Structures are given as structure tokens and as C-alpha cells.
Amino acid sequence: MVRYHRMRGRPTLWLPGTDHAGIATQLVVERMLASEGIKRVELGRDEFEKRVWEWKEKYGGTITNQIKRLGASCDWTRECFTLDEQLSRAVIEAFIRLHEKGLIYQGSYMVNWSPKLQTAVSDLEVEYSEEPGTLYYIKYRVAGGSRSDFLTIATTRPETLFGDVAIAVHPQDERYSKYVGKMAIVPMTYGRHVPIISDKYVDKDFGTGVLKISPGHDHNDYVLARKLGLPILNVMNKDGTLNEVAGLYCGLDRFEARKKLWSDLEETDLAVKMEPHSLRVPRSQRGGEVIEPLVSKQWFVTMQPLAEKALLAVEKGELTIIPERFEKIYNHWLTNIKDWCISRQLWWGHRIPVWYIVGNDCEEEYIVARSAEEALMRARDKYGKDVEVYQDPDVLDTWFSSALWPFSTLGWPDELAEDFKRFYPTTMLETGHDILFFWVARMVMMGIEFTGTVPFSYVYLHGLIRDSQGRKMSKTLGNVIDPLDTIKEFGTDALRFTLALGTSGQDLNLSTERLTANKAFTNKLWNAGKFLLQVLPNRDNVSGWQNIEACKFNTEGYLLRLPLPECWVVSKLHMLIDAVTESYNKFFFGDVGREIYDFFWGDFADWYIEASKARIYHSGDDSVALVAQTVLLYVFENILKLLHPFMPFVTEELWQALPNRREALIISSWPQTALPRSTDLVKRFENLQALEEKEVLALLSKLDLDNIHFADSPPEDAKQSVHLIASEGLEAYLPLADMVDISAEVQRLTKRLSKMQTEYEGLKARLNSPKFIEKAPKDVVRGVQEKAAEAEEKINLTKNRLALLKSTVMLLQ
């Protein structure tokens, strides 16, 4: 996108940078310290942050280096990092403005808790996986009843029973109606009683139809408890161990407590049974551990008023999401959005700009300020000169700073900054479809909130790169592909071209077959460039280059005076420029790549270069050779321009190797559109192409147009000509006896036929192997099938050609 629009003469900025990846980075550094026998808390916050910065300086450039090697046309002088001073200033400003509007608040609510990292994570950072588990059936005795009076509950997490505050049944469940209003005894709690209540929320058909309500450890129970006014009881410490509420189980890890509790329940005859049960387990997207629902005091952003404006932006057409189907997903998420928990119990990140009063147990009173100095000054103004303050230990969610990226990187909150005035709002956000909510929607909301404008006009969502079998890359599967390794083997341009041929929003299976094919395309382009350098005039041939540069292809008169092959290829080029430009403008990048590929390989390299050889080497006419040289250069340099956004390295190298280049390809102008073309002459040449053999075209290229005749009936000397049926309604009569050595041609084709049959038999042998069909990836099998079909077609064509030539020999004898 950037290279294309720059060549169109538009002011273009791709601003590179990275976020500080709070959870992921802290996790990596803590693991590194653990390998040295050091714990984070032993270092202290300042020393730990110093260690993280050291790690960042050493390893933080990995992604940036990969992006550079991939040929990203960024302005690297503007590279940003979310913890840079300017971006950090924007983060504090955004927090303060949202707080002043009442959109940021603090409260104790149910959050997703990561015990290993000891921090809250957002709903979007929790991934659910279907895993085999266990359903535990436990007796809850009814207080005051006989030994036969008990309720059996079914739970997948028995250790949470210490946090039970009620037992619920459905109002219409006759099995338990006699117990409603009574009290149940929570097992293993020394006789703690909880009420037995009825509520329509209970599913009569799940388990036993009896629900234990543990609002401190289950999202649904939490909502139900708040509706019914039930208390919240937390039984878990921040590290995933049980707290003093669990009595004898205090200090045990949650999973260890589960095993011990079940064993104890069996001994006391309160365990009914356990059975296999498929669970939907919430796991941390970063660490992979099981997430624990936990009530915790956190900072939140009220999202509904922000989401309404972001929804309206798409509805009014101010924001276009590509592909369009993702608009429904975007709208659904924003319509059902929950408040955003923005605080994280980490040390790496933007510290929350909130200060509390030392010695004041009430944390409801706090000061929001831009700096510690401002906070202290305001505190002393309110509470006296001797007061001291301390800052909230939490940091902000990384995505909070990332949400400000489109404008914080351009100088906001200074709206008079030159970059902000020139480039904001931006035009395009290009990113993966997997972070549509994490990042895209939040940028839209924050952009509208702080600048009054949608931060970009378009969102282009690319797919994810998967392995050749369509699997997501993971270290566990061992299928992670480092782009730098791929570049070493196939080249940057081949990799870029392969990726860019994907369809927006659809994942791409990266196979060596695709990369190999596109490496061959790169080589073909390179060889075409070498051929041009061989046939073009020397650099010091001033008159030769003056003659070439005098040729102008932008007038219809000049085009129609060209010989047929030249008129054809220039017309096809002009059609290509229009089609490619339209596809670029519509963001159909896959179409762009395929259109250029087909024209270069199928028309220019396979047909016109072959035709030009006859004109340059065998015409005996300098003017004919000059036309061919000029057309070769004109078409090739325009191919390089069209292809440059996809394959910048090889195209730039070839461009600058051509004589008389006045500027680099990267800043050259895009080809002009709506140039002249002759559809009639294109059709006429395509009729000749239908004769199949490129050698025939090369022979025809030796002739003037006067020697090629198009007629409605066979010629008078048809019996002395070779008759070719090219396609329905198209026949050719060639005086082949005067043009080639037919016997030599028969020998050449016979040899080629033998080679093709050997290759075909090898392909068929692979396809007839059950092991190959069963074990090879589907795209590999499909590729072999296509090659076999193509080989069979070529064999049949060659056989027909041999039969024709042999019959011609007999005819001429």
C-alpha cells in the first residue's frame, strides 16, 4: 500500500513501532530470572524494571529487524515504542481526561485472574479450550433434617465450595421444593450454614438440578449473587492457593486442594461419585495457565458511551472495514461490550497516575495527577503540608496505550504538532483479523473520544500465516517459521509475493511449493532483465538511446504503426496498467499479483521475448530491431513499476541496472492509465497464439504483416501447406517446408515426448501410491494431480504435432 501510494505522488507515512507487551515481556523476564535463581520480589520494582529494559535493548529489536528484512517501507526515523516519553505523556493525559469525564472508575468486581502472573487479564485475553475433566457429586446435608435429608450438587471445581453462600434449585423442581427456605450445611466447613433458595436461573437438567452459588469464584454466580443481594466470599489468594476461609486447606494450591478435599469427602461419606465431563477451560492467552474468576479491586473504563460513537462511525460510512464481513463481528462486539478492566498487577508498563495518602486506610480518597510532584502539591493543598503520598502500584493494560497509537505517535495531546496536523486522521490501518477487538475497535473509540475524529478511514484485515497443513504455528507443534530463515532459502521477494497473494481476512497456508514457485518467478524476472541488458544499446551509444527515448507509446497513431507483436504486447500492457491500478485502489492485492504474474510470464516472457529475438537477431533491419528494443524496455520498466510494491528488492536492482535511470524505482512515478490500445490487433495476435507452439510465433515474427493474411476460406496452395486447427473457427496454413527442417523438428519433438512421458509416469506412480495419498498434505497431492494433468495434455499435443509433421513429410515427398 505504502509503495503504491508513494509512486502515485501522495504524501505517505508508514510509522513503525512496537508496544511494550506488558504481560508477555514480564513473563519472559521472570522466567529468565528464575533460571538464575532470582525472584522478582527479591529484586524490588526499580531493579526489576532495569532488568526488563536491559532485556528489551537486547531482544526487543527482533521483530523490527524482521520487518526491515521483509522490506517494510517505513520511516524508521519516526520509530516509536509505547513507553517512550512522548507516548507515555499521551497515556497519562488520556487517563486523566477519561477520569475527569467520569468514564474511569475503581471498584471490586469479578475479573479474570492469572495466579501465576498475579494480575487481572481482560476477557479478550482469555482463550477457552475443550478439555477432558471431571464432574464431582457432593452431598450437602439439610440442617435439622435426618441423615436422608440432603441435596446432591454436581461441580467441576469442588475446592470453591468454601466460598458457597447459598444453594439454589429451580422453583418448579418438585424434587427439592420441600427444602426451599431451609439451610444447608457446607461440607468440611465445621458446620457453616447457607440458605436453600429457588431461582429460575437454575438448570433443572444439568447434573442434579442443584446449584451451589460461589459468587467469589464464578462469573455467573457473581451476577446471580448481586441480583439476589447475596454476600461475596473469596477463598483464594492471589497466587492460586486457598486462604484462611478454607480452614484446614489453607495454603494448598487450588488443584492440590481439589484432590485432598475429594479424598476427605470420600472418608466422611459426603462424596457421591465422580464422572468424566468435558470442560470449557479458560486459559491465559499469554501464560497458558488456567484462569481463576476472582473478585478484585481494579480500575475500569465505562465503554458503552465510547462504543456507541464507534458503531456510528461504521454506520455512517466514516470507517470501512475490509473484508466487509468483519463489520458484523465488529458491530456485535461493540453492541454487547462490557466495561474494560484496564489495571494490571504488573511492574512493567505505564504506572496508573493515581496517588493515595500515606497513613490513610481509605483508598476511596485518591488524587489523579500528571506527576508525583503535582500529586503531592494537590494533596498538601487539601490535607496539609506534612502529608505524604504513594502511587498506585498497578500498571495499565498494554492495549490502553496501544489504543492511542494513531495520534499519540503524531504528537497528541499537542494538536499543533506538525505531524499531527499533516497526517491525522490517517487513511489506513492494516492489521490481523485476530486483534479486531483488542486493538482496532479500541483505537476507533479512543480516536473519536480524544480528537473528535475517526483515526483512519479504512481497516484492512489480513489473515494469519499457518503451516502447509493449515495448522496454527506453535512451539508445541514445532511448526513455527522464522521469516528470516525463509528469506535465506527463497528470498525476500518470493516470500512477500507469496504472502501478498492471499485474500483479505483469510488465513494463508504457507507451503514450500508456493515459495518455490514464486522463487522461480523471481528468477524468471531476473533472467528477463539480463536478456534486456544484452540486447539494449551500450550506455555510451548516445544516438541509440536518443532513438529509443524518442519513441512515445501514449498516442494511438504511434501504437497502430507498430508491427503486430509489438502492438499486441503494448496494448496488453496498457490494459494491465488499468486493471492493476483499479485492483490496487480496491485493495484487491491478490488480483494485482496474479494479473502481473500472468502478463509477465504468459505474455511478455513466453511470447514477446521470443518474438523479439527473431526481430533483433535475424531481421537484418536496424529499424525493426530498434522497435523491438524500445518495446522490450518500455514494457519491462512498466512491469517493474507495477510489481515494485510486491517485490521491491529485485525490481529496484533490475531498474537501477538499466541504463539512463534518473531516479530510484521506489520514488519513480506510477504508470499513466487510460493509454491507447487496439483490441482488434490484440485479438488478431491471440489467434496466432492459439497455434500453441512458441516456435511458430518466432517464425511468424520474421515476417512483415504483409505476409500474414487473414481470410474466410483456405488458400489456393492449401495442399502444399501445413494445416493447423488452432481452435474452433481458427485454422492456419503454413508453408512450413520453406521455413524449417521438418526432419530435425520431428527428431526434437520425439526426444521431448520421451522425456515428458518419463516425467508423467513418475507423477502417476506417486498418485497411485496409497502412502503418498494418505500422508502427504492435501495441497501437495493436489499439486501433483495438476502437474500430471498438465503433463498428459502436453503429451497429447506433442503427439498430434508429430503426427502432423510426419504427414507433412509424406505430403512433400
N, C-alpha and C positions, 0 to 999 in steps of 0.2 A: 504493500500500500504506500509506504513512505517513498520508496524509489520511484514508483509510478507517478505520484502526485508531484514530486520534485521535478521530474522530467516534463511535467505539464506546466511548469513555471509557477507553481503555487507555493506560498510560504509554508515550509514543512518543518515540524519538530517532532521527533520521537524522543521523549525524555526517559532515559533509563534509570533504573534504581531497584532497590530491594527493601523489604520490610525486615524488622528485627526478629520475627518469628519467635515470640516470647516463650511459649511452652516448649516448642521443639528444640530451640537453642539451649534453654536452661537444662532440659533433659539430657542433651548430648554432653554438656559440660559437667553436669553432676555425675554422669557415668564415667567421664574421663577422670574426675577427681576420685571417684570410688576405686578406680583401678590403681590409684596411688595411695589408697587407704585413708582418704580425706573426705569428711562430710561437710556439706555446705555450711551448716550452722556453726561448725568449728572455725571456719574462716571468718565469719562475720560478713555483713552485707557489702561493705565497701571493698573488701579484699576479693569477695566473690565476683562482684561486678568488674573489678580489674581483670580477673582471670577470664571472664567472658569476653571482654574487649580484646584481650590477647588472642583468644581463640578466633574471634571474628577477624582480626587482622591477618591471621594465618590461613584460615579456611573460608572466610566469608566471600572471597573473590571467585570461588569455584564456578558458581552459576554465571556470574558476569563474564568470566573467561570463556565459558561455553557459548554464551550468547554472542560474544565478539567473534569467536571462531566460526560461528554459523553465519556471519556476515550481516548481523543486525546493523542497519544504517542509522544508528543513534547519534545524538550529540553528546559524546561522552564527557564533555567539559561540564555538562549540567547534571551528571550522575548524582542521585540523591539516595539517602538512607533515612529511614523513618526516625532514627534517634539523632539525626543531625540537628544542630542548634535551631535553624530556621523552622524545620518541620516540628520540632518539639515545642517551639513557641506557638505554632498554629494549634497543636493539640491542646495546650493549656487554655488558649483563647476559646476554642470550641467547647471545652468542658464548662468553662465559666459562663459562656453565653447560654448554653443549654440549661445550666443550673439556674441562672437568673430568670429564665422563662418558665421555670418550674417543670422542665422536661427531664431533669436528672434528680433522682431521689435515692435515699438509702433505706433499706428495710430488711427484715428477716423473712425470707421466703424459701420455698423449695428450689434447690438448684441441683445441677449435675456435678457431683463431687468426684475428683480424681484423688484417691487416697495416696497413691504413690507420689504424685506431684504436689499433693496437698493444696489444690486450687480448684475453684469452680471453673467449669467449661460451659460454653453455650450449647443450646440444643443442636445447632448445626455441626458442632464438633464431636457429636456422639454418633457412632455407627452401630446399627443393630444387625446381629447375625443370628441365624437359626442354629442352635446348638443342642445336643442331647443333654438332658438334665433329669431332675428327679422331683416328683410331687410327693410331699410328706403329709400324711394324715395324722392329726393330733387330737386327743381328747381335751376338751375344756369342760370341767365339771360345773354343774349349776349349783350355786351357793344355796345351802339349805335344803337341797334335794337328796335323794337316795343315790346309791352308787350307780344306779341305772340311768340317772338323770345327767346326761352330758351332751354336749354338742361336738361334733367332729368337724374340724376345719381342714382344708387342704391348702398347703402353701409351698412355694418353691424356695422360700427363704425363712426357715424356722427361727434363725437367730434374731429376727426382728420382732419376735413375739414379746420380748421385754419392753418394746415400745407400744404394745397394744393399748388402746384407750377405750375400745368398745368392740362388741361382737354384733354383726348385723345379719338379718335374714330378710327375705322378701315378704312384704305384708300379706301376700296371698299364698304363702307357703304353709300349708296346714300342718306339715310335719313339726314345725317349730313354733306355731302361734302361741302355745301354752307357756313358752319360756320368755316371750317378749315382755319387757318391764322388769324382769328379774336380773340377777347379777351372775356373771360367770367368773370362775377363778382361773387366772392366767397361770399355766403350768410353770413350775420351777421358779416362782417369784415369792415364795413364802406366803402364799395366800392372797396376793393382790387381787382385788375385785374390779371388774369393769362391767358396765351396763350392757344388757342384751337389747338391741333396738331393731326396728324394722325400717327398711328404706327400699324404694323401687329400683335403686341403683344396683342392688344385688342381683346377680345372675343365678337363677334357681338351678340351672342345668350345669353350671361349672362346678366340678368337684362334688362337694356335699351340699352345696347351696348355702353354706355358712361362710361369712366373710369376716376375717379379723381385720380391724382397722388400725393401721400403724402409720399415722399421718406424718411422722418424722422421717419415714423411710420409703414412701411410695407416693408418686405424683398424684394418682387418682385418689388415694386415701387422704392426701393432703387437701385436695379440693373438696372432698366429701366432708372432712372434719371442719373446714372453715364454714361450709354451708350449715352444718348442724351445730356449730358452736362447741365442738369437742376440743380438748386440750391437745397440745403438741408435745410429744415425749421423744427426746433424742437419746438413743442408746449407744451411739458410736462416736469414737474420737476421730480427729481429722486424718489419722494415719490408717484408718480401717480397722482398728481394734475396738472392742466393746468397752464402754465406760462403766462407772460405778453403778449405773442403773441396772446393769446386768448381774449384779451380785457376784456370785462365785465365778462367773465367766469374765469378769472384768480383766482387761489386759490381753485377752485372747484375740488373735486375728479373726476376722469375720468368718473365714472358711474353716478355721480350726474350731471355732466356737460351734459352728453348724454340726460338725462331726461329734463333738463331745456332748452337745445338747441332745442329739438324737439317741446317742448311747444311753444317756441318763433317762430319757423319756421311756426307752425300752425297759430299763430296770424298774421304773416306777409304774409300769403298765399304762402309761399315757400315750405311748406310740401305737398307732393302729396298724399302719402299713406304709410302705414306700413303693412307688411305681415309676417306671421310666416316663418322661414327659419332655416333649420338645419345647425349648425355651427360646424366647426372643431376647437375647442378651445384649445390653447396652455396653459398648466398649469405647474407650477413649480413642479418638482418631489418631492421636499422636503416640501415646504410650502403649495402647492396645489392652490396658487393664480393664477389668470390669468396673463400670461407673456406679457410684453409690448415690441414690437420691438422698439429699440431706438438707435440712433447714439450716440456713446460714445467713448472717448479716452481710449484705452485698450492696453495691451501687448498681442502679438500673437506669436505663433511658426509656421514657414513655414513647412508644413507637407509633401508635395509631395516628396522631396528627401529622407525623412525618410521612407515614406510608400513604395517607390519602393524597398528598401532593405528588408523590412518586407514581401512584396509579393514574392520576390525572394527566401526567406528562405523556404517558403512552397512549392514553385515550384520545388526547388532543393532537397526537402525531408529532409532538415535540421530541420524542425519543422513539427510534425504530430499532427493534431487536431482530437480529438476523442469526439463524433462521426464524421465521415468524412463529413457528410452533412453540417456541420458548416464551412467547408473550403470555400464553395461558398459564404456564408454570409460574412466571413472574407475578402475574395478577393474583393467582391463587395464594401464593405465599404472603404477599403484602396484605391481602384481604383478611387472612387469618393470623396475622402477625402477633407475636407475644412481646412483652417488654423485654428489652435486651439487657442481660446481665453483663456489665462492662468491667467489673472488678475481677482481678486475678490475684491469687495469693502467691505471687512470684517476686523475685528480686530483679529480674531482667525485663526492663520495659519502661514506659513513662509512668512515673510515680503520680498517683492521684493527687491533684493540687488542693488537698483538704488538710487542715491543721486542727488539732484538739488542744484543750487547755490542760497543762500538766497538773495533776492532783485533782482534776475534776472527773469523777466517775461517770458522769452523764455525757455519753458521746453523742447525744442528740444535739448538743450545742457544739457547733464547729464553725470554722472560718474557711471560706473558699477564696484563694488568692493566687496571684500570678507568680509569687516568690515567697520564700521563707521570711524575707525582710518585711514584705508587705503584710504577711500574715501576723507577724509579731507586732508590728505597728498598730494594726487594727485591733488585735487582742488587748494591747495595753490601753488603747483608747477606750475600750469597753469594760475591761476588768481591772485596770490599774497597772502602774508602771513595773511592779515586781513580778508580773505574770510571765510564765514561760509556755512555749507551745511545742508540740511534736507532730510530725507529719503522719498521715495515714500510711501504713506500711504496704498497702496493696498497690498494684500497678494496673494500668488499663489494658483491656483486651487489645491484642495487636491489631485486630481489624478496626478498632476505633481510629487509630492513626492512619491506617490504610484507606479508610473511608474518606479522608480529607485529601488524598493524593492528587486529584486533578487540579486543585487550586493551591494547596499548601506548597507544592513543588514550584509554583509560579510566583510565589511571594506573598500570598494571603497570610495574615489579615491585612497586609499593606496592599490595598486595591489600586494604589497608584504605581505599583511596581511595573517596570516596562514589560516584563514577560507576561504578567497578569493581564495588562491592557491589550497586549498583542495577540496572545494565544488562548485566552479564556473568554467564553466557553470553548472547549476543544471540539474537534469534529468526531473522532473515532476512538472507541475503546475496543481493543481486540484482546480477548482472553478465553480461557477454557470454560466450557459449559458447566463444569463441576463447581465453580465458585460464583454462580449467578446470584446466590443469596448472600454468601459470605462477604462478597466484595461489591459486585455490580449494583445491587439494589441499595446497599448502604451508601455508596458513592452518590447515587441519584438523590437519595433523601438528604444527605448532608450538603450536597451541592446546592440544592434548592433552598435549604434552610439558611445557609450562611451567605450565599451570593445572590439568591433570588432567581437563579438560572439553572436549567438542567446542565450538568457538567459536560455532556457530549451529546451529539445528535444521533450517533449510531453506536450500537453494541454488536460487534461481530463475534460470535461464539464458535471457536474451533473445537474439534473432537480431541479425545485423548489418544495417545500413541499406545497401542497394545502390541503384543508379540505376534508372530506369524499365525498362531493358533487362536488369536482373539482374546488371549488372557491378559488381565491387568498386570503390569510389571510389578514384581515384588522380590525382595531379597530372599524370601522363603522359597519361592519357585526357582530362584536363580536365573530369572529371565530379564533382569534389568539391563538395558542397553545404554551405555555411555555414548553420547553423541560424538565425543572426540575419538572414540575407538572406531565408530562408523565412518567418520571423516577420513581417518587414516587408511581405511580399506577401500572406500568408494569415492571419497572426495566430497567437499562441502556442497558443490553444486548439485551433484546427484542426490544427496540427502535432502537438500532444500526442495528440489524439483519433486521428489517422491512425496514429501510431506504436503507440499502445496497443491498436489493433485487431489487431495482429499476433499470431501464435501463438507460444507459448514455444519457444525453441530453433530457430525457423525464420527465415531471413533475410527481410527485407521490401524489396520493390521500391518505392521512393518515387517516385510519379508525380504530375505536376501535376493529373491528373484526380482522383486521390483527394483531394488537398489542396483542390482547387476544390469538390468535393462536400461536404467537411466544413466548409469555409468557409461554404457555403450553409446547412449545418446550424446553424452558429453564428448566422448571420443570422436564421434561422427562430426560433431560441430567443430572440434579442433582440426580434424583432417580436412574438412571443407575450407577452413581458414588457411591451412598450409597450401592447399591447391590454389587458392586465390593469390597468395603471395608469390607462387611460382609463375602464374600466368599474367599478372599485372605488370605494367611497365616498372622499370627500376625507379628508385626515388629521384635520381638525378636526371631522369628523362622528362625535362620540363614540358616540351611540346606534347608528349604523350599524355601527361596529366592534365595539360590545358584542354586537350581534346575531350578527355573523359569528363572533366568538370563542366565543360560547355554543354553537355547533354542534360536536358531537363525533361523529367517524366511527368510534369504536372499539367501538361496540356494534351488534349485529346488528339490534336493533329500530329504531334510528335509520336504519341503512342501508336496510332494507326499506321504510321510509316515503318514501324519496326517489323522485322521478319516474324513469322508465325510463332516459333518457340519463345522469342523474346516478348512479343505482345502478350502471349499467354501467361508467362510467369510474372510479368509486371502487373498485369490485370489481377491475377490471383493474389499477389502481394497487396495490392490496394484494397481488395475485398477483405483480406486478412486483417489489415490495419483497422478497418472499420469494425469488423466483428470483435477483434480483441479489445479495442478501446471500449466498445459497448459492454463487453463482459467485465472488464476492469471496473467500469462505472457502476455495474450492478452487483459487484462483489462476487461474480461467478469465476473464482480463481481457478477452479478445476477445469472449466471450459477454456479459459485462457491458455493454460498449459497444454491441453490436448489439441487445441486449434493450431498453436505454433508448432508443436511436435509433428502433427500430421503434415503441415505445409512444408516444414524444413526437410523432413525425412522423405515423405512421399512425393512431393512436387519438386522441391529445389535440388536436394542431393541426388535422389534416384533418377530424376528425369532431366532437369535443366542442366545440371553439371555435365551429365553425359552428352547432352546435345551440344553444349558449349565447346567440348573437347574437339568435336569434328570441325566446328567453325574456326577455332583458334589454331588448331594444328594442321588441318587438311584443306581449308578453304582456298588458300593461295591468294586471298584478297585481304589486304590490311584493313580496309573499311569494314568488312564483315567481322574480322577478329576484334576490331575496336568496339563494335556494337556489343559483341558477346562479353568483352572485358567490362564494359561500362555497366551492362545489366547485372553481371555477376556481382560487381562491387555494390551497386545500388540495392539489390535485393538482400545481399548478405549483411550490409551495415544496418539495414532496417530490421532484419531478423534479430541482430544483436541488440538493438534498442528494445524491441518488443519482449525479448527474452531476459533482458538485464534484471528486472525486478525479481525474477525467479533464480537466475544463475549469474550472480554478479561477478564472480571471480573469473570464470573462463571467458565471459563476454567482454569484460574490461581488458583482459590480457590480449584477446584477439583484436579488439577495437584499437588498442594502442600500438599493436604490431602493424596495422595497416598504415600505409604512407599518408602523409598530409593530415594527420589528426590535429585539430586546433584546440581541442579541449577533451577532458576525460569523459568517458561514456556516462558516468554517474551524474554529471551535470549537463549532459547534452539535451537537446530539445526532443520531445516526443514526436514521432512521425505525424505528418499532416493527414487529416482524414478527408473523406469525400474526394479523393483523387480519381482521375479518369480510369475507366476500364472498358473492355469490349467483351460483352457476354457472348456475342456471336463467335468471335475468334477463339474464346475460351472453349466453347462447345466444339468448334472445329478441331481444336487440338486434342480435346478429350476423346474425340472419335479416333484419332490416331493412337492415343494411349490405350484404347481398347484392344489394339492389336497385340497387347501383352508383352512382347519382347522388347526390352530397352534397346537391344542391339538394332532392331528395326528402326526405332526412332533415331538412333545415332546415324544410321544410313540416310534416313529421310532428311536429317538436318544438313546433309551435304548439298541438298537440292535447293534451288530457288523456289519460291512459291509458284512460279510459272510451271514447274514440273510436277506439282501436286494438283490433281484435278478431282473435284467432287461432282459426281454425276448421278443421274437417276437410273441408269442401266449399265450393264457390263461393257467394257471397252471392246473394240474390234479384235484386238490381239489377246483376248482373254485366254485362248488356248495355249499361248506361249508365255503366260504369266503364272506366277504362284498365286493361288486363290486362298484368301484367309477370310473366314467368317468370324469377325471380332465380337459381334453381339447382335441381338435381334435388330434387323433393319440396317446393319452396317457390315459391308463386305469390302475387302481390299484386294486389288490386283497389283502384284509387284513383279517387275521384270528382274526377278532375283538372279537369274542366270548371268546377267550382266553386272551384278553388284557384289556377289560373294562367291567364294569357293564352296559349293554345296557339299562336296565330299568331305571337306575339312569340318564343315559345320555339323555333318552327320556324326563324325568321329567325336567331336567335342560334346555334343548332346548325349551320345551313347555313354561316354565316360561319366558325365554328370548324372545321368539316370541311374547308373550303377551305384554311385555314391549316395544318391538320395534314397534308393531302395534299402541300402545298408542302414542308414540313419532311421528310416521308417520302421524297419524290422526291430531295431533296438528299442524304439519308443513303444511298439506294440508288445514287446516282451515285458517291459516294465508294467504296462497296463494289464497284462494277463497274469501278473504275479499277485496272488491274494495278499501276501505280506505287504506289498507296496500299497495296495488299495486300502488296507486296514490301518496301517501305521503312519503313512505319510499324511501331512497336513492337507486339508481339502483344497486349498489354493494351489498347492504343488501338484496334486493329482489333476486338477482342472487345467493347469498349465501344460502338463504332458499331453492331456487329451487334445487340447487346442493345437499343440505342435504336431501331433500325429495327424489330425485332420488337415492341417495346412500342408504337411508333407505329402499326404495322399493326393491332395488337389494338384500340387506341383508335379508329382509323378505322372498323373493323368494328362496334364497339359504338355509335359515334355514328350510323352508317348505320342500324343496327337501331332506334335510338331515334327517328330522323327518320321512318322508315317507320311506326313505332308511332304517333307523334304525328299524322302525315298521315292515317293510317287512322282515328284518333280524331276528327279534324275532320270526315271524311266521315260517321262514325257519328252524331255530334251534329247534323249538318245534316239 
